[in-house]
Amino acid sequence: MRYAYEELVNVSFNHTYFASKVFAGLAFRPSSSTELLFLNNGLLFKSFHGGFRIVFDTNFNNSIRSREDLISDVLDCRFNATLSDNNFYNYTDIEGTDISKKVFHFCNTAAGDTLLKISVHSHDFVSESDLKPIAEFADPYFVKPFAILDLKLAQGLPESYSLNFKARETFWRYVLMNEDLQSLNNPAILDSTGSEPFEGPELLKFRGTSGLVFKSKQAISLTERSIQNFQLVENYDAESGRYKVIIHSLPKANPEMITLIKSNNTLENNNYSEIFIN
């Protein structure tokens, strides 16, 4: 028997944190019931870097079938995902919440609806709105999955879906710890255009020592490779635009170095990326 497979649907994982936008930290697998469903209907599950696809045998049960023939019947499929990136929650824009008993739930139909959606999550990007208590799912899970994807294969099925994750934005704080840097005359942090995206400096004490701190005026998106370039300068004159460059390219924020700074002012209750310069 000759097999000829064509693509039924493609699911990709995207993340704005990565330069390529491809997120390869997820691994989906069909549930045991879905594996049996695939076997009985001539479907195959194929993983690839940053996603997976479902393909179908066009020559099934000795008859030729098209994509439209296959989705004329309704097939309910479930896929479970594991997460392999330990820093995911550090650089991903998911509101802080206890996820120990929750799981991300993605689906291409609304509750009680048979019409297929063009997205499998609630908003443009995956958010806390897509979290559900794991107790709501009847399937027995010995290990809680990161996510559950319920995909209905039916009339109107798009050719592709995507899981879209957004990078977290943090306030960046450059902390000058070196005494020589702290003694600079009228220091400032500028971007590559010469503008001043950081305010300060402010002298702060840290467990017996002190640092000169510059804080970004706005939250900055975390990225794998940032195109932004910040410079440390001295003798900065905002009116004339003159300055002397001390460090041409300051290091970028590390997703592993994030702290929550609380204040009586609720606007200050934000995530900060601490960047220490020695």
C-alpha positions as CSV (number, residue, x, y, z in Angstrom):
1,M,0.0,0.0,0.0
2,R,1.3,3.4,-0.9
3,Y,1.1,6.2,1.6
4,A,0.8,9.9,0.6
5,Y,0.5,12.4,3.4
6,E,-0.6,16.0,3.3
7,E,-0.7,18.6,6.0
8,L,-4.0,19.0,7.8
9,V,-3.0,21.7,10.3
10,N,0.1,23.3,11.6
11,V,0.6,24.7,15.2
12,S,3.6,27.0,15.8
13,F,5.0,28.5,19.1
14,N,6.1,32.1,19.0
15,H,7.7,34.4,21.6
16,T,8.7,38.1,21.2
17,Y,11.6,37.5,23.6
18,F,13.6,35.6,20.9
19,A,15.3,37.2,18.0
20,S,13.8,34.6,15.7
21,K,10.4,34.8,17.4
22,V,10.4,31.0,17.5
23,F,9.8,29.4,21.0
24,A,11.3,25.9,21.2
25,G,10.8,25.4,24.9
26,L,7.5,23.5,24.5
27,A,6.9,19.9,23.6
28,F,3.4,18.7,22.8
29,R,2.3,15.1,22.6
30,P,-1.2,13.7,21.8
31,S,-3.1,12.1,24.6
32,S,-3.5,8.3,24.6
33,S,-7.1,8.7,23.3
34,T,-5.9,11.0,20.6
35,E,-3.2,8.6,19.5
36,L,-5.9,6.0,19.1
37,L,-8.0,8.4,17.2
38,F,-5.1,9.2,14.8
39,L,-4.4,5.5,14.3
40,N,-8.1,4.9,13.3
41,N,-8.2,7.8,11.0
42,G,-4.9,7.7,9.2
43,L,-3.4,10.8,10.9
44,L,0.2,11.4,12.1
45,F,1.6,13.8,14.6
46,K,4.9,15.4,13.6
47,S,7.0,17.6,15.9
48,F,9.3,20.3,14.6
49,H,11.5,23.0,16.0
50,G,9.0,25.5,17.5
51,G,5.8,23.6,16.8
52,F,4.0,20.5,15.4
53,R,1.8,19.6,12.5
54,I,-0.8,17.0,11.9
55,V,-0.7,15.2,8.5
56,F,-3.2,12.8,7.0
57,D,-3.0,9.9,4.6
58,T,-4.7,10.8,1.3
59,N,-5.0,7.2,0.4
60,F,-7.0,5.8,3.4
61,N,-9.0,2.5,3.4
62,N,-8.3,2.1,-0.3
63,S,-9.9,5.4,-1.2
64,I,-8.6,8.8,-2.1
65,R,-9.6,11.6,0.3
66,S,-8.9,15.3,0.5
67,R,-8.5,17.6,3.5
68,E,-12.2,18.7,3.0
69,D,-13.3,15.0,3.1
70,L,-11.4,14.5,6.4
71,I,-12.8,17.5,8.2
72,S,-16.4,16.8,7.1
73,D,-16.4,14.7,10.3
74,V,-15.7,16.1,13.7
75,L,-12.6,14.8,15.6
76,D,-11.8,16.0,19.1
77,C,-8.1,15.9,19.9
78,R,-6.2,16.7,23.0
79,F,-2.5,17.4,23.4
80,N,-0.4,17.8,26.5
81,A,2.7,20.0,26.8
82,T,5.8,20.0,28.9
83,L,8.0,23.1,29.4
84,S,11.8,22.7,29.2
85,D,12.8,26.3,29.7
86,N,13.3,27.1,33.4
87,N,13.5,30.8,32.8
88,F,10.2,31.0,30.9
89,Y,8.3,32.8,33.7
90,N,11.2,35.3,34.1
91,Y,11.0,36.7,30.6
92,T,7.4,36.0,29.7
93,D,4.6,38.5,30.4
94,I,2.4,36.4,32.6
95,E,0.9,38.1,35.7
96,G,2.3,36.6,38.9
97,T,0.0,34.0,40.1
98,D,0.2,30.6,41.8
99,I,0.3,28.1,39.0
100,S,1.0,25.0,41.2
101,K,-2.6,23.8,40.7
102,K,-3.3,25.5,37.4
103,V,-2.6,24.7,33.8
104,F,-2.7,26.7,30.6
105,H,-5.7,25.6,28.5
106,F,-5.8,26.3,24.8
107,C,-8.7,25.4,22.5
108,N,-10.1,26.4,19.1
109,T,-13.8,26.4,20.1
110,A,-15.6,28.5,22.7
111,A,-17.4,26.7,25.5
112,G,-20.6,25.1,24.1
113,D,-19.9,26.4,20.6
114,T,-19.2,24.3,17.5
115,L,-17.8,27.1,15.4
116,L,-14.0,27.1,15.2
117,K,-11.9,30.1,16.3
118,I,-8.9,31.5,14.5
119,S,-7.0,31.6,17.8
120,V,-6.4,29.0,20.5
121,H,-5.9,31.5,23.4
122,S,-8.1,34.3,24.8
123,H,-6.2,37.4,23.7
124,D,-3.5,38.3,21.2
125,F,-0.9,36.8,23.5
126,V,-1.1,33.9,26.0
127,S,-2.0,35.4,29.4
128,E,-3.3,34.4,32.9
129,S,-6.8,34.4,31.3
130,D,-5.8,31.1,29.7
131,L,-5.1,29.4,33.1
132,K,-7.5,26.9,34.5
133,P,-7.4,24.7,37.7
134,I,-6.1,21.3,36.8
135,A,-8.9,19.8,38.9
136,E,-11.4,20.8,36.1
137,F,-9.9,18.2,33.8
138,A,-11.1,14.6,34.1
139,D,-7.9,13.1,32.6
140,P,-5.7,11.5,35.3
141,Y,-2.3,13.4,35.4
142,F,0.5,11.9,37.4
143,V,2.5,14.9,36.5
144,K,0.8,18.2,35.9
145,P,1.4,19.3,32.3
146,F,2.4,22.9,31.5
147,A,-0.5,23.2,29.0
148,I,-3.4,21.3,27.5
149,L,-4.5,22.0,23.9
150,D,-8.0,20.8,22.8
151,L,-8.1,21.0,19.1
152,K,-11.3,20.2,17.2
153,L,-10.8,19.0,13.6
154,A,-14.0,20.0,11.8
155,Q,-15.3,22.1,8.9
156,G,-13.7,25.6,8.8
157,L,-10.4,24.3,10.3
158,P,-7.7,26.9,9.6
159,E,-4.5,25.7,8.0
160,S,-2.5,27.0,10.9
161,Y,-2.6,28.1,14.6
162,S,0.0,29.8,16.7
163,L,0.7,30.1,20.4
164,N,1.9,33.6,20.9
165,F,3.9,34.6,24.0
166,K,4.9,38.2,24.9
167,A,8.1,39.2,26.5
168,R,7.9,40.8,30.0
169,E,8.7,44.5,30.4
170,T,10.7,45.5,33.4
171,F,12.2,48.8,34.7
172,W,16.0,48.5,34.2
173,R,18.2,49.8,37.0
174,Y,21.9,50.2,36.3
175,V,23.9,50.1,39.6
176,L,27.4,51.6,39.5
177,M,29.3,49.7,42.3
178,N,32.9,50.7,41.3
179,E,34.2,53.7,43.3
180,D,35.8,55.2,40.1
181,L,32.5,55.0,38.3
182,Q,30.7,56.6,41.3
183,S,33.1,59.5,41.3
184,L,32.4,60.4,37.6
185,N,31.5,64.1,37.1
186,N,27.8,64.5,36.1
187,P,27.2,61.0,34.8
188,A,24.3,59.9,32.7
189,I,23.1,56.9,30.7
190,L,22.1,57.6,27.1
191,D,20.8,55.6,24.2
192,S,22.5,55.4,20.8
193,T,20.6,58.5,19.7
194,G,21.9,60.7,22.6
195,S,18.6,60.8,24.4
196,E,18.3,60.2,28.1
197,P,16.0,57.2,28.8
198,F,17.3,56.8,32.4
199,E,16.7,59.1,35.4
200,G,19.2,59.5,38.2
201,P,21.7,59.0,39.6
202,E,20.5,58.2,43.1
203,L,22.8,56.9,45.8
204,L,21.5,53.7,47.4
205,K,22.9,51.5,50.2
206,F,23.2,47.7,49.9
207,R,24.2,45.7,53.0
208,G,27.3,47.7,54.1
209,T,28.1,49.1,50.6
210,S,26.5,51.6,48.3
211,G,25.8,52.0,44.6
212,L,24.9,54.8,42.2
213,V,21.6,53.9,40.6
214,F,20.1,54.9,37.2
215,K,16.5,53.8,36.6
216,S,14.8,53.6,33.2
217,K,12.0,56.2,32.8
218,Q,9.8,53.5,31.2
219,A,9.6,49.7,31.3
220,I,11.8,48.1,28.7
221,S,10.9,44.8,27.0
222,L,13.3,41.9,27.7
223,T,14.8,40.4,24.6
224,E,17.3,37.7,23.8
225,R,19.4,40.1,21.7
226,S,18.4,43.8,22.2
227,I,19.0,46.3,19.4
228,Q,19.0,49.0,22.0
229,N,22.4,50.3,23.1
230,F,22.9,52.2,26.3
231,Q,26.1,54.1,27.1
232,L,27.5,55.4,30.4
233,V,28.8,59.0,30.0
234,E,30.2,61.8,32.1
235,N,30.3,65.6,31.8
236,Y,26.8,65.3,30.4
237,D,25.3,68.7,29.3
238,A,21.7,68.3,28.3
239,E,21.5,71.7,26.7
240,S,24.5,71.4,24.5
241,G,24.3,67.7,24.1
242,R,28.0,67.3,25.0
243,Y,29.3,64.4,26.9
244,K,32.3,62.0,27.2
245,V,31.6,58.3,26.7
246,I,32.9,56.0,29.6
247,I,31.3,52.7,28.6
248,H,30.2,52.4,25.0
249,S,27.9,49.5,25.4
250,L,26.3,48.6,28.8
251,P,25.2,45.0,29.4
252,K,21.6,44.2,28.9
253,A,19.1,43.0,31.5
254,N,19.3,39.4,32.6
255,P,16.0,37.6,32.9
256,E,17.4,35.8,36.0
257,M,18.0,39.1,37.8
258,I,14.5,40.4,38.4
259,T,13.2,41.8,41.7
260,L,9.9,43.3,42.9
261,I,10.4,46.7,44.5
262,K,7.4,47.7,46.6
263,S,6.5,51.2,47.6
264,N,3.6,53.1,49.2
265,N,3.1,54.5,45.7
266,T,1.3,51.7,43.8
267,L,2.9,52.9,40.6
268,E,6.3,51.8,42.0
269,N,5.2,48.2,42.6
270,N,6.9,46.9,39.5
271,N,9.4,44.3,38.4
272,Y,13.0,45.6,38.1
273,S,15.9,44.2,36.3
274,E,19.1,44.9,38.3
275,I,22.3,45.4,36.3
276,F,25.4,45.8,38.4
277,I,28.4,47.5,36.9
278,N,31.7,46.9,38.8
